[in-house]
């Protein structure tokens, strides 16, 4: 059992590390694209604020650790976590290689459900809790798109009303504001995304009878926060290029609006303890703000490719985790 727990912790931190360069890239893509921040400074800031954000709360971790299945009552809980993490890591690496900004959240939650079905049966899944999480995952990008559109529209009218139409002056102002908004977004990202790895580790600890509650130990918080911070420091240039240039042209004004929108949506979700896809939220906010600036220049081909990936991620993760569990713990061991 100790060996399995070590494997869980290592895989969870590896997942968090990959999440760092897979998802956190979204948080700094707009500020790098507009040259508000240099890549080196942006990555250093994101890594630091991701760590800080990850240490602040544990509401999302408790949701991940207990909403899909009850780790204290489930059969084969430790093996289930291992299969789920392997599936999530494989899918994350594949989408990173293909430069598609898919969701690590969708991946992990879908994989956990698939592994639970394989290891304990369909009845072991808390379908009510799983459905609530799915609803948040679906609604959050829609809200981000609509809110981004409204915020960008408001900013546009304020700029027109003020009579400040000098493009160079506007760019200077909003590049400065982007530094603040990118920092807030990095902090928000850490507060939601890093907690998913914490939650899965806690799931394994409870399943192994190491602890009886879903409270996140301090060592788990620090480890997950460090793993995500280190992953962020690596970069994630494939995803950055897609988010910053292949959806719509980003200028300082809509870059700031996108970051602000994403931060508000992510912060609210974290406050109520619900995991969401920061990838989907940030990408949707960029599409929403970009639609106000230049609707016809939105690369709808890229958007449709992203949407297809978003739709298939959960089913694929469920099937992949189910297959991995069956292969490792039924056929091999």
C-alpha positions as a printed Julia matrix, in Angstrom:
333×3 Matrix{Float64}:
   0.0    0.0     0.0
   2.84   2.38    0.79
   4.27   1.81   -2.69
   0.92   2.62   -4.28
   0.63   5.82   -2.22
   4.09   6.93   -3.32
   3.08   6.27   -6.93
  -0.08   8.35   -6.44
   1.83  11.32   -5.01
   4.47  11.16   -7.76
   1.85  10.9   -10.54
  -0.3   13.68   -9.03
   2.68  16.04   -8.82
   3.69  15.07  -12.36
   0.15  15.88  -13.5
   0.37  19.23  -11.7
   3.77  19.93  -13.26
   2.36  19.21  -16.74
  -0.66  21.33  -15.88
   1.78  24.14  -15.14
   3.15  24.35  -18.67
  -0.05  23.08  -20.33
  -2.67  25.35  -18.75
  -0.79  28.17  -17.07
   0.46  29.24  -20.47
  -3.05  30.58  -21.04
  -2.72  32.99  -18.13
   0.26  34.8   -19.63
  -0.35  34.35  -23.36
  -2.09  37.69  -23.89
   0.5   39.76  -21.99
   3.34  38.13  -23.94
   1.5   38.6   -27.23
   1.09  42.36  -26.68
   4.62  42.73  -25.24
   3.22  44.01  -21.97
   5.64  41.55  -20.38
   8.69  39.77  -21.69
   8.36  35.96  -21.77
  10.9   35.54  -18.98
   9.24  38.06  -16.65
   5.75  36.76  -17.46
   6.7   33.17  -16.69
   8.48  34.11  -13.46
   5.47  36.15  -12.33
   3.02  33.4   -13.27
   5.05  30.72  -11.48
   5.22  32.8    -8.3
   1.56  33.81   -8.25
   0.41  30.3    -9.15
   2.2   29.08   -6.03
   0.63  31.8    -3.88
  -2.85  31.15   -5.27
  -2.54  27.42   -4.69
  -1.76  27.95   -1.0
  -4.75  30.14   -0.19
  -7.78  27.83   -0.29
  -8.74  24.15   -0.37
 -12.47  24.27   -1.24
 -11.92  23.03   -4.8
  -9.63  20.24   -3.56
 -12.39  18.95   -1.27
 -14.87  18.99   -4.16
 -12.52  17.0    -6.4
 -11.68  14.6    -3.56
 -15.24  13.79   -2.62
 -17.83  14.75   -5.24
 -17.29  12.06   -7.89
 -17.03   9.13   -5.46
 -16.67   8.55   -1.74
 -13.03   7.55   -1.2
 -13.79   6.18    2.28
 -16.28   3.62    0.98
 -15.09   2.82   -2.52
 -13.42  -0.46   -3.42
  -9.94  -0.39   -5.0
  -9.67   3.35   -4.34
  -5.88   3.54   -4.5
  -5.7    1.65   -7.81
  -8.48   3.84   -9.19
  -6.48   7.0    -8.49
  -3.4    5.58  -10.22
  -5.37   4.7   -13.37
  -7.06   8.13  -13.41
  -3.77   9.99  -13.11
  -2.1    7.92  -15.84
  -4.99   8.62  -18.21
  -4.98  12.36  -17.42
  -1.23  12.64  -17.96
  -1.37  10.81  -21.31
  -4.18  12.99  -22.67
  -2.57  16.21  -21.43
   0.74  15.36  -23.1
  -0.99  14.43  -26.36
  -2.97  17.67  -26.58
   0.12  19.68  -25.59
   2.09  18.0   -28.39
  -0.69  18.88  -30.85
  -0.78  22.47  -29.48
  -4.47  22.21  -28.61
  -5.51  24.12  -25.43
  -7.65  21.34  -23.98
  -8.77  21.18  -20.37
  -6.73  19.47  -17.68
  -9.81  19.7   -15.47
 -12.02  17.83  -17.95
  -9.25  15.3   -18.36
  -8.73  14.6   -14.67
 -12.4   14.52  -13.68
 -13.38  12.37  -16.65
 -10.47  10.01  -15.97
 -11.45   9.69  -12.29
 -15.02   8.77  -13.27
 -13.78   6.21  -15.8
 -11.41   4.62  -13.31
 -14.15   4.45  -10.65
 -16.43   2.64  -13.12
 -13.67   0.16  -13.94
 -12.57  -0.45  -10.36
 -15.79  -0.26   -8.37
 -18.66  -0.26  -10.86
 -21.05   2.3   -12.29
 -23.01   2.45   -9.02
 -19.9    3.74   -7.18
 -19.92   7.03   -9.12
 -21.75   9.86   -7.38
 -23.62  10.89  -10.51
 -25.25  13.84   -8.76
 -21.89  15.31   -7.77
 -20.38  14.48  -11.15
 -23.29  16.15  -12.96
 -22.96  19.32  -10.87
 -19.28  19.55  -11.8
 -20.07  18.99  -15.5
 -22.7   21.76  -15.41
 -20.1   24.2   -14.05
 -17.58  23.07  -16.68
 -20.14  23.7   -19.43
 -21.55  26.99  -18.11
 -18.25  28.67  -17.19
 -16.94  29.21  -20.76
 -20.36  30.47  -21.86
 -20.36  32.95  -18.98
 -16.75  33.93  -19.79
 -17.65  34.6   -23.42
 -20.69  36.73  -22.51
 -18.93  38.6   -19.69
 -15.86  39.19  -21.87
 -18.06  40.59  -24.62
 -19.83  42.95  -22.18
 -16.62  44.1   -20.45
 -14.93  44.77  -23.79
 -18.01  46.64  -25.02
 -18.0   48.76  -21.84
 -14.28  49.53  -22.16
 -14.76  50.44  -25.81
 -17.54  52.9   -24.99
 -15.53  54.42  -22.11
 -12.59  54.97  -24.46
 -14.83  56.56  -27.1
 -16.62  58.7   -24.47
 -13.33  59.94  -23.03
 -12.21  61.06  -26.46
  -8.86  59.32  -26.0
  -8.43  57.83  -29.46
  -4.63  57.89  -29.7
  -3.75  54.24  -30.36
  -0.22  54.57  -29.04
  -1.4   56.17  -25.8
  -4.14  53.56  -25.36
  -1.63  50.77  -25.9
   0.68  52.2   -23.23
  -2.16  52.48  -20.72
  -3.54  49.01  -21.31
  -0.12  47.36  -21.41
   0.38  48.66  -17.88
  -3.06  47.41  -16.85
  -2.25  44.06  -18.46
   0.62  43.52  -16.03
  -1.89  43.75  -13.17
  -4.55  41.62  -14.89
  -2.04  38.93  -15.9
  -0.85  38.72  -12.3
  -4.42  38.42  -11.02
  -5.16  35.72  -13.6
  -2.05  33.72  -12.63
  -3.05  33.94   -8.97
  -6.61  32.88   -9.82
  -5.37  29.98  -11.92
  -3.25  28.64   -9.08
  -6.17  28.9    -6.68
  -8.35  26.63   -8.83
  -6.15  24.36  -10.93
  -3.49  23.33   -8.41
  -6.23  22.19   -6.04
  -7.29  19.44   -8.43
  -4.02  17.61   -7.85
  -4.4   18.2    -4.11
  -7.9   16.72   -4.23
  -6.78  13.59   -6.05
  -3.96  13.01   -3.55
  -6.43  13.4    -0.68
  -8.75  10.93   -2.43
  -5.89   8.41   -2.41
  -5.0    9.11    1.23
  -8.59   8.57    2.39
  -8.98   5.45    0.24
  -5.82   4.05    1.84
  -7.1    4.86    5.37
  -4.2    7.24    5.98
  -6.68   9.96    6.9
 -10.44  10.08    7.42
 -11.36  13.58    6.21
 -11.02  15.5     2.95
  -8.89  18.19    4.6
  -5.74  18.93    2.61
  -2.51  18.4     4.61
   0.0   21.24    4.45
   2.63  19.05    2.76
   0.15  18.27   -0.03
  -0.58  21.98   -0.54
   3.09  22.92   -0.68
   4.02  20.0    -2.96
   1.21  20.68   -5.45
   1.87  24.42   -5.46
   5.59  23.86   -6.09
   4.91  21.35   -8.86
   2.62  23.75  -10.69
   5.04  26.64  -10.18
   7.91  24.59  -11.6
   5.79  23.51  -14.55
   4.9   27.12  -15.24
   8.58  28.08  -15.22
   9.17  25.69  -18.14
   6.85  27.71  -20.34
   4.38  26.04  -22.66
   5.12  27.78  -25.91
   2.96  25.55  -28.1
  -0.17  26.49  -26.17
   0.9   30.13  -25.82
   1.18  30.48  -29.6
  -2.3   29.03  -30.13
  -3.99  31.15  -27.46
  -2.14  34.38  -28.23
  -2.22  34.38  -32.0
  -4.38  31.71  -33.56
  -7.78  32.69  -32.13
  -7.87  36.42  -32.76
  -5.35  39.25  -32.89
  -4.73  40.41  -29.33
  -4.06  44.06  -28.54
  -3.43  45.49  -25.07
  -7.04  46.65  -24.7
  -8.71  43.28  -25.38
  -5.83  41.45  -23.73
  -6.58  43.3   -20.5
 -10.32  42.7   -20.88
  -9.73  38.97  -21.45
  -7.51  38.59  -18.39
  -9.92  40.56  -16.19
 -12.89  38.51  -17.38
 -11.12  35.21  -16.81
  -9.99  36.24  -13.33
 -13.51  37.19  -12.26
 -15.02  33.9   -13.47
 -12.26  31.74  -11.97
 -12.26  33.6    -8.65
 -16.01  33.19   -8.26
 -15.84  29.46   -9.03
 -12.98  28.99   -6.56
 -14.91  30.92   -3.9
 -17.86  28.52   -4.16
 -15.5   25.52   -4.27
 -16.19  24.4    -7.83
 -13.49  23.24  -10.26
 -13.67  24.67  -13.75
 -11.54  24.61  -16.85
  -9.27  27.63  -16.76
  -8.34  26.79  -20.37
 -11.94  27.02  -21.52
 -12.6   30.16  -19.51
  -9.55  32.02  -20.79
 -10.05  30.95  -24.41
 -13.76  31.87  -24.28
 -12.96  35.26  -22.75
 -10.49  35.93  -25.59
 -13.13  34.97  -28.17
 -15.72  37.17  -26.44
 -13.53  40.27  -26.23
 -12.13  39.64  -29.7
 -15.64  39.49  -31.14
 -16.2   43.09  -30.06
 -12.91  44.29  -31.54
 -12.96  42.45  -34.87
 -15.57  39.72  -35.17
 -14.67  38.79  -38.75
 -11.02  38.28  -37.82
 -11.74  35.61  -35.21
 -10.16  32.38  -36.47
 -13.31  30.3   -36.27
 -11.49  27.29  -37.7
  -9.19  27.25  -34.67
 -12.17  27.85  -32.39
 -14.1   24.92  -33.86
 -11.04  22.67  -33.47
 -10.82  23.69  -29.82
 -14.54  23.08  -29.29
 -14.27  19.58  -30.73
 -11.4   18.84  -28.34
 -13.39  20.21  -25.42
 -16.38  18.0   -26.26
 -14.4   14.78  -26.71
 -12.02  15.2   -23.76
 -14.3   13.83  -21.02
 -15.55  10.76  -22.98
 -12.01   9.95  -24.13
 -10.65  10.38  -20.59
 -13.35   8.08  -19.2
 -12.58   5.41  -21.8
  -8.82   5.81  -21.43
  -8.88   5.53  -17.63
 -11.24   2.52  -17.81
  -8.88   0.81  -20.26
  -5.76   1.58  -18.22
  -7.36   0.24  -15.03
  -8.48  -2.93  -16.79
  -5.08  -3.43  -18.42
  -2.95  -2.84  -15.31
  -5.07  -4.13  -12.44
  -7.08  -6.86  -14.15
  -4.76  -8.3   -16.78
  -1.27  -7.62  -15.41
  -1.66  -7.71  -11.61
